[in-house]
Amino acid sequence: MLIPVLLFIVGLLCLIKGGDWFVDGATGIARRFHVPELLIGATVVSIGTTLPEVMVSTTSALTGHGEIAYGNAIGSVICNSALIAAITIAVRPGKVDPKSLRTPVAFFFVAAAFYAGVAYTTGSFTRPVGLILLAMFVAYIVCNVLAMKNTPAPEEEEQAEEGSLAKELGLLVIGAVLIAVGADLLVDNGTLIAQALGVPESVIALTFVALGTSLPELVTAITSLAKGHGALSLGNVIGANVFNLVLVSGVSVTLAPFSIPQNSTIAGMNASLVMDIPVMFAVMLLLTVPALIKGKLSRPQGIALLCIYAAFCAVQFSI
């Protein structure tokens, strides 16, 4: 048990340092090209912090563990919204730009509606479904790139480009690698500990694995807050949620189609259909609707999301 614990600690250290460098590189690039931090967070940062989910879900699907591939995507969305974004909002609520938020939010709910439609009507995710999800991913990236090109440079932004572009890109890449390696170490060793305690695979996927693969978003959120880049954190969470549905699920389903897990039930009905998917929609609505309407996030909103996440985890472990 000593080796897993040591590797767990190494993974945590990799995540912390990787998140620090990743945020520095992303914000440096945003300043250099006069791109809003929320857009950078919803694209570049989100791709980097979603790498663990891609690796875990794809590997799980290919090795016949569809429960983990499926549960990891939905569980990560819930964890990102009701834990990571909630912590950000509860600690430092603030204003957001609704215009920059509209594209990632719209893409998320379109992808989520399609994802839920497949789950409720067929109960299985086939290769064509995976290809459609990947097409949504490409469309999302194209829309964000176009939005970045059409964004005017901030007038008050001063030309304070101390570092080189190569250095900023290097920090971004090295940070992403450290985040991916750190999350992998945490998930592998943490899952071994959870299995030793007798926790079911479906519950591990929706809670422990989802939390483990979402640690990069958590580290990025905390680092962004500490550095005063709250918009980057929110954009990263929403962008990561989009990627969890269209990229993570798209890649794993395309390579190895799978069906919805049937081993967990609530009142005789599939737990995923009566709780997991509805909770995913609920936390994203609570996170994004106030931001789109009022242009700001409040501390009670963050506390409410944290309460939902605590209740969700409690129900999962009681099934």
C-alpha positions as CSV (number, residue, x, y, z in Angstrom):
1,M,0.0,0.0,0.0
2,L,3.0,2.3,0.5
3,I,3.8,2.5,-3.3
4,P,0.2,3.6,-4.3
5,V,0.3,6.2,-1.6
6,L,3.7,7.6,-2.7
7,L,2.5,7.6,-6.4
8,F,-0.7,9.4,-5.3
9,I,1.4,12.1,-3.7
10,V,3.7,12.4,-6.8
11,G,0.5,12.8,-8.9
12,L,-0.8,15.5,-6.7
13,L,2.5,17.4,-6.9
14,C,2.5,17.1,-10.7
15,L,-1.0,18.5,-10.9
16,I,-0.2,21.5,-8.7
17,K,2.9,22.5,-10.6
18,G,1.3,21.6,-14.0
19,G,-1.8,23.7,-13.2
20,D,0.5,26.7,-12.2
21,W,2.4,26.6,-15.5
22,F,-0.7,25.9,-17.6
23,V,-2.5,29.0,-16.2
24,D,0.6,31.2,-16.7
25,G,1.0,30.0,-20.3
26,A,-2.7,30.4,-21.1
27,T,-3.1,33.9,-19.6
28,G,0.1,35.0,-21.3
29,I,-1.2,33.9,-24.7
30,A,-4.6,35.6,-24.0
31,R,-2.8,38.9,-23.2
32,R,-0.5,38.6,-26.2
33,F,-3.3,38.1,-28.7
34,H,-5.9,40.3,-26.9
35,V,-8.2,37.3,-26.5
36,P,-10.8,37.2,-23.6
37,E,-9.6,34.9,-20.9
38,L,-13.1,33.2,-20.8
39,L,-12.6,32.1,-24.5
40,I,-9.1,30.9,-23.8
41,G,-10.4,28.9,-20.9
42,A,-13.2,27.4,-22.9
43,T,-10.9,26.1,-25.6
44,V,-7.1,25.9,-25.1
45,V,-7.2,25.4,-21.3
46,S,-10.2,23.0,-21.5
47,I,-8.4,20.7,-24.0
48,G,-5.4,20.4,-21.7
49,T,-7.4,19.7,-18.6
50,T,-9.7,17.3,-20.4
51,L,-6.8,15.0,-21.5
52,P,-7.2,12.8,-18.4
53,E,-10.9,12.2,-19.2
54,V,-10.0,11.3,-22.8
55,M,-7.3,8.8,-21.7
56,V,-9.4,7.2,-18.9
57,S,-12.6,6.9,-20.9
58,T,-10.9,5.6,-24.1
59,T,-8.9,3.0,-22.2
60,S,-11.9,1.9,-20.3
61,A,-14.1,1.5,-23.4
62,L,-11.3,-0.4,-25.2
63,T,-10.8,-2.8,-22.3
64,G,-14.5,-3.5,-22.0
65,H,-15.3,-1.3,-19.1
66,G,-18.1,0.8,-20.7
67,E,-19.5,1.7,-17.2
68,I,-16.4,3.7,-16.5
69,A,-16.3,5.4,-19.9
70,Y,-20.0,6.4,-19.6
71,G,-19.9,7.3,-15.9
72,N,-16.7,9.3,-16.2
73,A,-18.1,11.7,-18.8
74,I,-21.4,12.4,-16.9
75,G,-19.7,12.3,-13.5
76,S,-17.0,14.8,-14.7
77,V,-19.6,17.3,-15.9
78,I,-21.4,17.1,-12.5
79,C,-18.1,17.4,-10.6
80,N,-16.9,20.3,-12.7
81,S,-20.1,22.2,-12.3
82,A,-21.2,21.4,-8.8
83,L,-17.8,21.1,-7.1
84,I,-15.1,22.9,-9.1
85,A,-17.1,25.9,-10.4
86,A,-19.0,26.0,-7.1
87,I,-15.8,26.4,-5.1
88,T,-14.7,29.2,-7.5
89,I,-18.0,31.0,-7.1
90,A,-18.3,30.5,-3.4
91,V,-14.8,31.8,-2.8
92,R,-14.8,34.7,-5.3
93,P,-18.1,35.5,-7.0
94,G,-17.9,38.1,-9.6
95,K,-19.0,39.4,-13.0
96,V,-18.8,37.5,-16.2
97,D,-19.2,38.4,-19.9
98,P,-22.5,36.8,-21.1
99,K,-21.4,37.2,-24.8
100,S,-18.3,35.1,-24.3
101,L,-20.4,32.5,-22.4
102,R,-23.1,32.0,-25.0
103,T,-21.3,29.8,-27.4
104,P,-19.9,27.2,-25.0
105,V,-23.2,27.1,-23.1
106,A,-25.3,26.7,-26.2
107,F,-23.0,23.9,-27.5
108,F,-23.1,22.1,-24.1
109,F,-26.9,22.0,-24.0
110,V,-27.2,20.9,-27.7
111,A,-24.7,18.1,-27.0
112,A,-26.3,17.2,-23.7
113,A,-29.8,17.0,-25.4
114,F,-28.4,14.7,-28.1
115,Y,-26.5,12.6,-25.5
116,A,-29.6,12.3,-23.3
117,G,-31.8,11.5,-26.3
118,V,-29.6,8.6,-27.2
119,A,-29.5,7.3,-23.6
120,Y,-33.3,7.5,-23.1
121,T,-34.4,6.1,-26.5
122,T,-31.8,3.4,-27.4
123,G,-29.8,2.9,-24.2
124,S,-26.6,2.2,-26.3
125,F,-24.0,4.4,-27.8
126,T,-23.0,3.2,-31.3
127,R,-20.2,4.3,-33.6
128,P,-22.4,6.7,-35.6
129,V,-23.3,8.4,-32.3
130,G,-19.6,8.8,-31.5
131,L,-18.9,10.3,-35.0
132,I,-21.8,12.9,-34.5
133,L,-20.3,13.9,-31.1
134,L,-16.9,14.3,-32.7
135,A,-18.4,16.5,-35.4
136,M,-19.9,18.7,-32.7
137,F,-16.5,19.0,-31.2
138,V,-15.0,20.2,-34.5
139,A,-17.9,22.7,-34.9
140,Y,-17.3,24.0,-31.4
141,I,-13.7,24.6,-32.0
142,V,-14.4,26.4,-35.3
143,C,-17.0,28.6,-33.7
144,N,-14.6,29.6,-30.9
145,V,-11.8,30.3,-33.3
146,L,-14.1,32.6,-35.3
147,A,-15.2,34.3,-32.1
148,M,-11.6,34.9,-31.1
149,K,-10.8,36.5,-34.5
150,N,-13.8,38.8,-34.3
151,T,-13.1,39.9,-30.7
152,P,-11.8,43.5,-30.6
153,A,-8.6,44.2,-28.6
154,P,-9.3,45.6,-25.1
155,E,-8.6,49.3,-25.1
156,E,-7.2,49.4,-21.6
157,E,-4.9,46.4,-22.1
158,E,-1.3,47.6,-22.0
159,Q,1.5,46.0,-24.0
160,A,3.2,44.2,-21.2
161,E,4.6,41.2,-23.0
162,E,7.6,40.3,-20.9
163,G,7.9,36.6,-21.9
164,S,8.3,35.2,-25.4
165,L,5.6,33.3,-27.2
166,A,7.8,30.2,-27.2
167,K,8.0,30.3,-23.4
168,E,4.3,30.8,-23.0
169,L,3.6,27.8,-25.4
170,G,6.2,25.8,-23.5
171,L,4.5,26.5,-20.2
172,L,1.2,25.5,-21.7
173,V,2.5,22.2,-23.1
174,I,4.6,21.2,-20.1
175,G,1.8,22.1,-17.8
176,A,-0.7,20.0,-19.8
177,V,1.7,17.0,-19.7
178,L,2.2,17.3,-15.9
179,I,-1.5,17.6,-15.4
180,A,-2.2,14.5,-17.5
181,V,0.5,12.4,-15.8
182,G,-0.5,13.6,-12.3
183,A,-4.2,12.8,-12.9
184,D,-3.3,9.4,-14.3
185,L,-1.3,8.6,-11.2
186,L,-4.0,9.7,-8.9
187,V,-6.8,7.8,-10.7
188,D,-4.8,4.6,-11.1
189,N,-3.7,4.4,-7.5
190,G,-6.8,5.9,-6.0
191,T,-9.0,3.5,-7.9
192,L,-6.9,0.6,-6.5
193,I,-7.6,1.8,-3.0
194,A,-11.3,2.3,-3.7
195,Q,-11.6,-1.3,-5.2
196,A,-9.8,-2.7,-2.2
197,L,-12.6,-1.1,0.0
198,G,-15.2,-2.9,-2.1
199,V,-16.7,0.1,-4.0
200,P,-18.7,-0.9,-7.2
201,E,-17.2,0.1,-10.6
202,S,-20.2,2.2,-11.6
203,V,-20.0,4.2,-8.4
204,I,-16.2,4.6,-8.8
205,A,-16.7,6.0,-12.3
206,L,-19.4,8.6,-11.3
207,T,-17.6,9.7,-8.2
208,F,-14.0,8.8,-7.6
209,V,-12.7,8.5,-11.2
210,A,-14.8,11.6,-12.2
211,L,-13.3,13.5,-9.4
212,G,-9.8,12.2,-10.2
213,T,-9.9,13.1,-13.8
214,S,-11.5,16.5,-12.9
215,L,-8.6,17.4,-10.6
216,P,-6.8,19.3,-13.4
217,E,-9.9,21.6,-13.7
218,L,-9.9,21.9,-9.9
219,V,-6.2,22.8,-9.8
220,T,-6.6,25.2,-12.7
221,A,-9.6,26.8,-11.0
222,I,-7.7,27.3,-7.7
223,T,-4.6,28.5,-9.5
224,S,-6.6,30.9,-11.6
225,L,-8.4,32.3,-8.5
226,A,-5.1,32.8,-6.7
227,K,-3.7,34.7,-9.7
228,G,-6.9,36.7,-10.1
229,H,-8.1,35.1,-13.3
230,G,-11.7,34.0,-12.4
231,A,-13.0,34.2,-15.9
232,L,-10.4,31.8,-17.1
233,S,-11.5,29.3,-14.4
234,L,-15.2,29.6,-15.4
235,G,-14.5,29.3,-19.1
236,N,-12.3,26.2,-18.4
237,V,-15.1,24.5,-16.5
238,I,-17.8,25.1,-19.1
239,G,-15.5,24.3,-22.0
240,A,-14.4,21.1,-20.2
241,N,-18.0,20.1,-19.8
242,V,-18.6,20.5,-23.5
243,F,-15.5,18.4,-24.2
244,N,-16.6,15.7,-21.8
245,L,-19.7,15.1,-23.9
246,V,-18.4,15.7,-27.5
247,L,-14.7,14.8,-27.3
248,V,-14.3,12.3,-24.4
249,S,-17.5,10.4,-25.2
250,G,-17.1,10.9,-28.9
251,V,-13.6,9.3,-29.0
252,S,-14.5,6.4,-26.6
253,V,-17.8,5.6,-28.3
254,T,-16.2,5.7,-31.8
255,L,-13.4,3.3,-30.8
256,A,-15.5,1.0,-28.7
257,P,-19.3,1.4,-28.6
258,F,-21.0,0.6,-25.3
259,S,-24.4,0.5,-23.5
260,I,-25.7,2.4,-20.4
261,P,-24.7,0.5,-17.2
262,Q,-27.6,-1.5,-15.8
263,N,-26.3,-2.5,-12.4
264,S,-27.5,0.5,-10.4
265,T,-31.2,1.2,-9.9
266,I,-33.4,3.6,-8.0
267,A,-37.0,2.5,-7.3
268,G,-36.5,-0.2,-9.8
269,M,-35.4,2.1,-12.6
270,N,-32.0,2.7,-14.1
271,A,-30.1,5.1,-11.8
272,S,-28.4,6.9,-14.7
273,L,-31.7,7.8,-16.3
274,V,-33.5,8.9,-13.2
275,M,-30.7,10.7,-11.4
276,D,-27.3,11.1,-13.2
277,I,-28.5,12.7,-16.4
278,P,-31.1,14.9,-14.7
279,V,-28.5,16.1,-12.1
280,M,-26.1,16.9,-15.0
281,F,-28.7,19.2,-16.6
282,A,-29.7,20.7,-13.2
283,V,-26.2,21.8,-12.1
284,M,-25.4,23.3,-15.5
285,L,-28.6,25.2,-15.6
286,L,-27.9,26.5,-12.1
287,L,-24.4,27.4,-13.1
288,T,-25.0,29.2,-16.4
289,V,-28.5,30.7,-16.4
290,P,-27.8,33.4,-13.7
291,A,-24.5,34.2,-15.5
292,L,-26.3,34.6,-18.9
293,I,-29.2,36.7,-17.5
294,K,-27.4,38.8,-14.8
295,G,-23.8,38.7,-16.0
296,K,-22.6,37.8,-12.6
297,L,-22.2,34.8,-10.2
298,S,-23.2,34.8,-6.5
299,R,-22.0,33.1,-3.4
300,P,-25.4,31.4,-2.6
301,Q,-25.3,30.0,-6.1
302,G,-21.9,28.3,-5.4
303,I,-23.1,27.0,-2.0
304,A,-26.3,25.5,-3.6
305,L,-24.2,23.7,-6.2
306,L,-21.9,22.3,-3.5
307,C,-25.0,21.0,-1.6
308,I,-26.2,19.3,-4.7
309,Y,-22.9,17.6,-5.3
310,A,-22.8,16.4,-1.7
311,A,-26.3,15.0,-2.0
312,F,-25.4,13.3,-5.3
313,C,-22.4,11.6,-3.9
314,A,-24.3,10.5,-0.8
315,V,-27.0,8.9,-3.0
316,Q,-24.4,7.2,-5.2
317,F,-22.8,5.5,-2.2
318,S,-26.2,4.5,-0.8
319,I,-27.4,2.7,-3.9
